[in-house]
Amino acid sequence: MDYAKVESFRALVRYATLAPSSHNTQCWQFRLEDQAIAILPDLSRRCPVVDPDDHHLYVSLGCAAENLAQAAIAQGFSGHISFDDSGNGVVRVAPGFRLRDRHPPV
């Protein structure tokens, strides 16, 4: 991945970290991938007494994903969100193409 793309993805991750999280635990980790940013649950930040089934933890991941997608759109990218249903709880946001490149101005 080239430097400009890494810096662009890092800027988007910064916005994702501003999302609300259960008990302000910030229970996520980010992994930069070639075409997406993966948001992984950080199970070391679980709150098993008040969130025994991790419902709030996964809602927090959704908040981070939405912040990231909105930041991508604000920066001129698409912001496609997908959920990895393999059981590991990973959410991916693919900033994708620049919207202004896809749709010429009218």
Secondary structure, 3 states (H helix, E strand, C coil): CCHHHHHHHHHHHHHHCCCCCHHHCCCEEEEECCCCEEEEECHHHCCCCCCCCCHHHHHHHHHHHHHHHHHHHHCCECCEEEECCCCCCCEEEECCCEHHHHCCCC
